[in-house]
Amino acid sequence: METVTLNGTKQTEQDRLRQQELKLSGEIPGHVAVIMDGNGRWAKSRGGIRVKGHQAGVDSVRDTVEVCAQLGVRHLTLFAFSTENWTRPQHEVNALMSLLVQTIRSETQKLHENNIRLTAIGQLDKFPTKCRNQLAEAIKLTKTNTGLELCLALSYSGRWDVTQATRKISEKVSKGQLSPDEVSDDLISSYLVTADKPDPDLIIRTSGEFRISNFLLWQLAYTEFYITETFWPDFRRDELYKAVECYQGRERRFGKVSEQVNSNDREKQTS
């Protein structure tokens, strides 16, 4: 497989061996979602302002994207800015908007060269024009790439997502274009902003918090959780390897019993 490098350094032999070990030891999650938490606390613990933590977190994003691409993860969704984040102090919001533009501008070419496709979900119309334009350019440049899909959740809310889907379905029902009996789990999923993506297999939350913070509420129904005490700016590939290794040790039953899961696995191996 092509080696993806976003950090400007070549992949080490130790890193290649660690990844090969993970590929051989179990299933690599097809879709990884990340709640990138702890930037502000990381900065305050070092006597800095909160925005310094957001800036430092960009290195963690770069490392996580690179490793996911190298492992063969197909989809990586990062909770970059929530709907609730708009209520933060205006100076912090302004700094985040500037950082978003700067990061997209500096990273897009690297993503493109490594066959990574950038997408975004959320209420993008709420962002300043400069942000929207920079994001649109990056999405356009990378849209035909066939490697990892990097999806940024921006001004995203799980409740908003379910609400907008419900509203669209209700409109069709009211116009007689859809029967209430046709409303199903699959139909609702098809109206969510993640309709073109599989539900996450693994969600990682940094900083030790045990909540999903209004992120992908519908989509996380059967997702495996990995919680780490590490603040996001300190999150690096070794921690990601631990998360994947932990995921591989889980038995994903989806409501079934172990015997059924094991029987299905044997059938797949012999077919």
C-alpha positions in Angstrom: 0.0 0.0 0.0 1.2 3.5 -0.8 2.8 5.2 2.2 0.9 8.4 3.2 3.0 11.1 4.7 1.6 14.4 5.9 4.2 15.2 8.6 7.2 15.7 6.3 9.0 12.7 7.7 9.3 9.2 6.3 7.5 6.4 8.0 9.9 4.4 10.3 10.4 0.7 10.1 9.0 0.4 13.7 5.9 2.2 12.7 5.4 0.0 9.6 5.8 -3.1 11.8 3.3 -1.8 14.3 0.7 -1.2 11.6 1.4 -4.6 10.0 0.8 -6.2 13.3 -2.6 -4.5 13.7 -3.6 -5.4 10.2 -2.8 -9.1 10.9 -4.3 -9.2 14.4 -7.9 -8.2 13.5 -10.3 -6.0 11.7 -9.3 -2.4 11.0 -12.3 -0.1 11.7 -13.7 1.2 8.5 -15.0 4.4 10.0 -13.3 6.2 12.9 -14.9 9.3 14.6 -13.0 11.5 17.0 -14.2 14.0 19.6 -11.1 16.2 19.8 -11.3 17.4 23.4 -9.0 19.1 25.9 -7.3 21.8 23.8 -8.2 24.6 26.3 -7.2 22.6 29.4 -3.9 21.6 27.7 -3.1 25.2 27.1 -4.1 26.4 30.5 -2.0 23.6 32.2 1.0 25.2 30.4 0.1 28.8 31.3 -1.1 29.7 27.8 -4.3 31.0 26.4 -6.9 28.5 25.0 -6.2 29.2 21.3 -2.7 27.9 21.8 -4.2 24.5 22.5 -6.3 24.7 19.3 -3.1 25.5 17.4 -1.2 22.6 18.9 -4.1 20.3 18.1 -3.5 20.7 14.4 -0.4 18.5 14.7 -2.6 15.8 16.3 -5.0 16.0 13.4 -2.2 15.7 10.9 -0.8 12.6 12.7 -4.2 11.0 13.1 -5.1 11.5 9.4 -1.8 10.1 8.3 -2.0 6.9 10.4 -5.6 6.3 9.5 -4.7 6.5 5.8 -1.8 4.1 6.3 -3.9 1.6 8.3 -6.5 1.5 5.6 -9.3 3.3 7.5 -11.8 4.4 4.9 -13.6 7.2 6.7 -12.3 9.6 9.5 -14.8 12.1 10.9 -13.4 14.8 13.2 -15.7 16.8 15.5 -14.0 20.1 14.7 -16.6 22.7 15.8 -19.9 22.1 17.4 -23.1 24.2 17.2 -22.6 24.9 20.9 -19.1 26.2 20.3 -20.6 29.4 18.8 -21.4 30.5 22.4 -17.8 30.7 23.4 -16.1 34.1 23.9 -16.1 36.0 20.6 -12.3 36.3 20.5 -11.9 32.5 20.8 -14.4 31.9 18.0 -12.6 34.5 15.8 -9.3 32.7 16.5 -10.8 29.4 15.6 -12.2 30.7 12.3 -8.7 32.1 11.4 -7.1 28.8 12.4 -9.6 26.9 10.3 -8.8 28.9 7.2 -5.1 28.8 7.8 -5.1 25.0 8.4 -7.2 24.2 5.3 -5.0 26.4 3.1 -1.8 24.8 4.4 -2.9 21.2 4.4 -5.1 20.8 1.3 -2.3 20.1 -1.2 -0.8 17.5 1.1 -4.2 15.8 1.4 -4.6 15.9 -2.4 -1.1 14.5 -3.1 -1.9 11.6 -0.7 -5.2 10.7 -2.4 -7.3 11.9 0.6 -10.7 13.3 0.0 -12.0 16.2 2.2 -15.7 16.6 3.0 -17.6 18.5 5.6 -21.0 18.1 7.4 -22.9 20.6 9.5 -24.5 24.0 9.2 -21.7 25.4 7.0 -23.8 28.4 6.1 -23.1 29.8 9.6 -19.4 30.2 8.8 -17.8 33.4 7.5 -17.5 33.7 3.7 -13.8 33.3 3.9 -14.0 30.0 5.7 -16.7 28.7 3.4 -14.7 29.6 0.3 -11.5 28.0 1.5 -13.4 24.9 2.5 -15.2 24.7 -0.8 -11.9 25.0 -2.8 -10.3 22.2 -0.8 -13.4 19.9 -1.2 -13.4 20.6 -5.0 -9.7 19.9 -5.4 -9.9 16.5 -3.6 -13.4 15.3 -4.6 -12.2 12.6 -7.0 -9.6 11.2 -4.6 -10.2 7.5 -3.8 -8.3 7.0 -0.5 -9.3 8.0 3.0 -12.3 10.4 3.3 -11.5 13.0 5.9 -14.8 14.5 7.1 -14.9 17.7 9.2 -18.0 18.1 11.4 -18.3 21.9 11.5 -21.1 23.7 13.3 -22.5 20.3 13.7 -25.1 19.0 16.2 -26.6 15.5 16.4 -30.0 16.9 17.4 -29.9 19.4 14.5 -29.1 16.5 12.2 -32.0 14.4 13.3 -34.3 17.4 13.3 -33.5 18.4 9.8 -33.9 14.9 8.6 -37.3 14.6 10.4 -38.4 17.9 8.9 -37.7 16.8 5.3 -39.4 13.5 5.9 -42.4 15.2 7.4 -42.7 17.5 4.4 -42.8 14.5 2.1 -45.5 12.8 4.2 -47.6 16.0 4.3 -47.4 16.3 0.5 -48.5 12.7 0.1 -45.1 11.8 -1.4 -44.3 9.4 1.4 -46.5 7.1 3.6 -45.9 7.1 7.4 -45.6 3.3 7.1 -42.5 3.8 4.9 -40.6 5.7 7.6 -37.9 3.3 8.8 -34.4 3.3 10.3 -32.9 3.1 6.8 -35.1 5.9 5.5 -34.2 8.3 8.4 -30.5 7.4 7.9 -30.8 8.4 4.2 -31.9 11.9 5.2 -29.0 12.5 7.7 -26.0 14.5 6.5 -24.0 11.3 6.8 -26.2 9.4 4.4 -23.2 8.7 2.1 -21.1 7.2 4.9 -21.3 4.1 7.0 -21.9 4.5 10.7 -18.7 4.8 12.8 -17.2 1.6 13.9 -15.0 3.3 16.5 -15.3 6.6 18.3 -12.4 8.1 20.2 -12.8 10.8 22.8 -9.8 12.5 24.3 -9.4 14.3 27.7 -11.2 11.6 29.7 -14.8 12.9 29.4 -17.5 10.2 29.2 -20.1 11.9 27.0 -20.8 12.2 23.3 -21.6 16.0 23.4 -24.3 16.0 20.8 -22.2 14.3 18.2 -23.6 11.8 15.7 -26.5 10.8 18.0 -28.2 8.5 15.6 -25.1 7.1 13.9 -23.4 6.0 17.1 -26.0 3.4 18.1 -23.6 0.5 17.8 -20.2 2.2 17.8 -17.4 1.1 20.0 -16.1 3.8 22.4 -12.5 4.4 23.3 -11.9 7.0 26.1 -8.4 8.3 26.8 -7.3 10.8 29.5 -4.8 12.3 27.0 -5.6 15.9 25.9 -6.0 16.2 22.2 -2.8 18.2 21.5 -0.9 15.2 23.0 -2.8 12.6 21.1 -0.4 10.8 18.7 -0.2 7.6 16.7 0.7 5.4 19.6 -2.6 6.3 21.3 -4.4 5.7 18.0 -2.8 2.2 17.8 -4.0 1.5 21.3 -7.6 2.5 20.3 -7.6 0.2 17.3 -6.1 -2.6 19.3 -8.8 -2.1 21.9 -11.5 -2.1 19.2 -10.1 -5.4 17.8 -10.6 -7.0 21.2 -14.3 -6.1 21.3 -17.0 -8.6 20.3 -19.5 -6.7 18.2 -22.7 -8.6 18.6 -25.3 -6.0 17.4 -28.0 -7.5 19.7 -27.0 -11.1 18.9 -25.4 -13.7 21.2 -21.8 -14.7 20.9 -22.6 -18.0 19.3 -24.4 -16.3 16.5 -21.5 -13.9 15.9 -19.0 -16.7 15.9 -21.1 -18.8 13.5 -21.4 -15.9 11.1 -17.7 -15.3 11.2 -17.0 -19.0 10.4 -19.4 -18.8 7.5 -17.6 -15.8 6.0 -14.3 -17.5 6.3 -15.5 -20.6 4.5 -17.5 -18.8 1.8 
